Amino acid sequence: MAIEIRVPSLGESVTKATIGKWYKKPGEIVEENDSLLELETDKITVDIPASVSGKLLEVFVNDGDTIEVGALLGLVDENSSKKGLSVSGTEMSKSVENSALASTEIKPAPSAIKLMADNNLNARQISGSGRRGQILKSDVLDVLSRNSAASPIASSMGVEVSREERVRMTNLRQTIASRLKDAQNTAAMLTTFNEVDMTAVMELRKRYRDMFEKKYDVKLGFMGIFSRAVCHALKEIPAINAEINGSDIVYKNYAHIGIAVGTDRGLVVPVVRNVDQMSIAEIEKKIAFLGKLARDGKLAVSDMQGGTFTITNGGIYGSLMSTPILNMPQSGILGMHAIKERPVAIDGKVVVRPMMYLALSYDHRIVDGQEAVTFLVRVKENLEDPQRLVLDL
């Protein structure tokens, strides 16, 4: 019985997706819940699992194709499961051989055949990227390009090998580029800077780190403390927690903080909701949970919606100072940076302290310069004297 594989619902407002890559080829045996292919949307990347065990009969779309939600992706023969084929070791071997033969039945494209013959290559050395695994001329050129450093075949046969590589942008990367440019074109974006002495926070972490982790089963990091410091400052300067909607300013009486996370697919910003009502331990747990989902490519669209303010930490990559770009339609984003020991003047004496530069980018259309500077000063005060967070001062 042939079971259809279709594009599932991918969240509100998501109607299209792009085939990232197929993990399985026609003729291969798959188990239930095996990942068949990767789908990319403008917000997330997800794997599509097999709903049944069987043999992948046919695929109707190729890597890079753009399809709509509900589109037919392929067919799985439920009757050709591993269990049915594994009557004996001999029969299994024959089945595997037959599957391998079936997968190579599609002849290479004529241009690929000529190029393979000219360069003494055979089909077993090349992975086809065409429909149903057909070997194309570009696949042969890719092999020649990879082997050019070790073999003079390509150059001796007159094949020009490019030292450039052209890779299609993922939907996520295209959306990141578009949103960042939209932010520059729409907002009257400005950045103000300050620096914070991290001595008190670092001593707090050092003193209570083990006790905190033992009690809450999560590490005491900087993000929980920074998030609480931001929430205190947002209460005083509500314009930075607001957004423009038409001719109105919408003030948010809650703090949904987006935490920027770098992944191998690009930057994503999962949202920790109601941070103003959470303890530092609850914030750290939620950030750790969402961070793991982001790195595993398992974030849902809903995990990245509804943020009112964003925190990004370029310091983990060594950044000393930067001007973060707004995550529209939000009106503020705080940039954290690397902690460096620097000489500073305190009470008329020069001392060495662990210092961090802070950057607040804001939308000057609704946030005045005085408000932006005051906000950043409040964040600085909360971090340099963490007891203020406990006493709600």
N, C-alpha and C positions, 0 to 999 in steps of 0.2 A: 504493500500500500504506500503510495507516494504522499508524503507529508510536505505541505508548503512551508517555506521560510519567508516571512514577510517582515517589512520594517515596522517595529512596534511604535506605539505612542512614545514620544521622546520629551514630553513636557509641554506646558502651555506655551503657545506662540511659536513652537518649533514645528515647521511643516516639511522641511527638506533636510537631507543628510547626504554626505559623500562617503563612498566606499573607501575606507582607509587601506585595508588589505584583507585578502582572504587568507585564513590560516589553513584551510583544507582545500583540496583539489577534487574535482569530479573523479569518482571511483574509489576514494578513500573511505574507510570505515570510521564512523564516529560514534562516540558514546553519548548518552543523554547528559546534557549540561556542558559538553565540550564546547569551547569557543570556536565558532565557525568563521566569523569575520569581525572586523572592526569598523564601526560607523563613526564618522566625525560630523558634529553639528557646529553651529557658530558659538556654542556655549560649552559643550562637553564632548568627550570621546567615550564610547561605550562598546563593549563586546556583545555580540549576539550569540547566545548559546543554542545548541541543538535541543529541541523539545523531546526528541526520541532518539534511541539508538538505531543505527542502520548504516546504509551506504549513501554518500552524497552523490546523487545521480547527475545533477546538472546545475549550473549556475547561470543566471540570466543577466548579470551585471558584472562589470570589471572594476578593478582598482581605479579609483579616480572618478568613477561615474557619479553623477548627482541624481538622487532619486527622492520621491516623495514618501511621506508616512503612509504605510499600507501597501507599498509596492512589493511585487513578488521578487524575491532574491534568488531562490533556488528550490530544489526538491531533494528530500531525503527518503530513500526506500526503507520503510520500517521493517520489512521482512528480511532484509539483508544485514542483520545485526551480527556482531562478532560471535554471539552465542550460537547462532544458527550456522555459522561457517566453521566453528571450532570442533567438529565431530572428531577429528583426529589431527595429529601434527602434520601428516602428509597432506590432508585436505586443506588445512590452513595454509601450508606453503603454496599449494596450487592456487588457492584463492588470492594470496598476496601477489603471486606472479601474474595471474589474470588481471588483477586490478592495475598492476604496473603496466601491463601491456595495453589495457584499455586507456590508461592515461596518456600513452604515447601514440595512440592511433591517429590523432590529429596531425596531419603533415605540416611541417614548417612552411611558412610563406615562401613563394618562389624566389624572391630576392634574398631571403635568409638561406635557402638551400645553396644558391650560387656562392654566397659569401662563405658559408661553412665549407664548401668544397674547395674554394680557393685557399682557405687557411687550414685545411686538414683538421677540421673540427667535426664532431658528431653530436647528435641530439642529446645524448646522455650527459654531455658537458655543459648544457645550457638549460636554464629555467625559462620557460616561455611566459610572456606577460600578456599574450593575446587571449581572445575568447577561448574558453575551455583549455587554457594552457598552451595555445599555439605559439610556436617560436617565431618571432618577428625579426626583421633585419636589425632593429635597434637592440634586441637581446644579444645578437651575435656581436655587434659593435661594443656592447658593454663588456662582454667577456674579453674581447681583444684589448679593450682599454685597460682592464684590470691586469691582463697578462703582459702588457707592453713592456713593463720595466724588466720582466724576467725573460722575455723572448723577443727575438727580432722578427718574428713571423709577420706581424701586422705591417711593420714598415717595409719589409722586403717584398710584400705583396702589394704595396702601393696603397694601403688603407690608411687614411688620415685619422689619427687618434687624437681626440680632443682632451686637453687637460682641464677643461671646465666641467662642471656638473650642474645640471639644471634639475631642480627639485620643486615640485608643485607645492605651493603654500597650503597648509591645512586650513580648513574652515575656521578653526580656533585662531590661528595666527592672522588670517585675513580680518577676522572680527576685532582682534586686539588692535591691529593697525588702524582700522576704520574708527574704532571708538576713541583711540588716543588722538587721532587727527580731528575728530569731531569736537573733542574737549577743547583743543586749541582754537578751533574755529568759532566755537559757541561762547565759551566762558571768557570773562575778563580776568584771566588767571594771573595771579601774582604770588610770589613766595617770600616769606619772612623767615629769618634764621635766629637761632639762639643756641646756647650750649648749656649742658647740664653736667654737674659734678655727680658721677655715679657712685661715689664712695658709700653713701648711706644704703642704697639699694643693694650693692654688692655685699656689704657687711650683713645686711638683713638676710640675703640668700645664703651666705656662708653659715650664718648662725642657725638658721632654721631649716636648711635644705633637707637634711636627713630626716628630721622629725616630720616635716611636711610630706615628704614622699612616703614615709612609713604609714602615716595616717590616711592620706588621700590616694595613695597608689598612683601618683603622677608627679613629675618633676616640677620644681618651682623655677620657672623661667622668668624672662623679662616681660613677655607679652601680657601675662595676666596683670602685672603691676602697671604696665603702661596703659592697658585698657581701662583699668580703674581710674588712673590719673586723667585720662582723656574724658571719661564720663563726668568726673567732677568739674572739669573745665567747660564741658558742653552745657552743663546746667547754668553756668554763669553767662555763657555767650551762646544763646540758642540759635543765633543766625547761622553759625557754622554747622549746625545740625539740621538745617532747613534746605529746601530746594525751590527752584522757580518752576511754576506750572502755569504757562500762559502769562497772564498779567498778575498772577497771584504768587505770594510767597507762602509755602506750606511749612509750618513749624512742626517738628516731630517731638512729642513728649515722651520719647523712648530712645534708646540708643542701640541700634543694630550695627555692630562694628564689623566691617569687612577686613579680613586679615589676608594680605597678599601672600600667595604661595607660589614659588617657582617650581615648575615641573619640567620633565623632558619634552612636554608638548607645548609649553609656553606658560605665561603667567595667568593664574586663576585667582579669584577673590571670593572664597567661601565666607559666609556671613554668620557671626555669632549673635544670636538674637537676645534682646533684653539684657545686655551686659550690665546696665545700670542696676539691675535687680539681682545680680549674681555675685557670689564670693569669688575671691581670686582662685581658689581650688576649682570651682565649677567652670570658670573661664578657661583655666589651663587644660582641664579635661576635654572641654569642647573643642578647643583649638587643636589639641593632639589628635582627636578623633577626625575632625575635618581635614587636617593636614595629611593624615594617612589616606583618607578617601581621595584626596587630590592627587597624591603621588601614585596611587594605584589606578587612577583614571576612573573612579567610581562615583564621583560627585554627581548628584542629580541637579537638574536645572534649578529646582526650588532652593537648593543649598546656596545658590549664588544670587538670589533675588532679595530685594527689599533693604539693602544696606543704607545707612544714613551717614556714615563716616567711614573712612578707611585708614588703616595703619599698614605701612610697608617698611620692611627692615632690610635695606641694602647693606647694612653692616655685616650681615652673615657672609657676604661675598667680598668684604673688605672695603666697601665704599666709605670714604671719609666725609663726603658732602655731595648732595644732589638736589635737584628740584623736581620732586614727584609731580606727575600729571594727574589731574582730577579724574575720578571715576564717576563720570556723569550719570545721573543728574545731581550727584552729591556736590556740596559746596566746600568741602574741606578734606584734605588728606595729610596725614602726618608721616614724615619720613624719618626713620631711625637710622643711625649710622654706626660705624665701627667705634669701639671704645679704645681710646689711645691715651697713654700717660703723657701729660703735658704740664709744663710749669705754669702755675697760675698764682696770682697775688691774693692772699687771704690775710686780713688784719695787718696789712703793711709788710707781710713776709711772702717770699716766693717759695711755694711748695709744689711738689709733684702730685697730681691727682689724676684718676681715671676719668677722662672727659669724653663726652659724646656730643656731636653737633646734631641739633634737631632742625627740621625744615617743615614749615607748614605752607602748603600751597592752598590757595583759597580763591573763591569766585568773588571778585571785587564788585560785581553787580549787586550783591546783597550783603556782603561782609565788608565793613569799613576797616581801614588799616589799623585804627586803634583797637578794634575788637580782635583782629587777628593777632596783634602783638600781645594784647592782654591774655588771650587764650594760651599762647605759647609760654608766656611767663607763668601762668597758673600750672601748666603741665610741668614746667621746670621746678616750681616750688614744691609740688606734690612729690616729685621724684627725689629731690634733695632733702626732703623732710617727710618720709613715708607715714609718720604718725598722723599727718593731716588727713590721710585717707581713712584711717581708723576712726578719727574724731569727726570726720565729715566737715572739715574746715576749709 
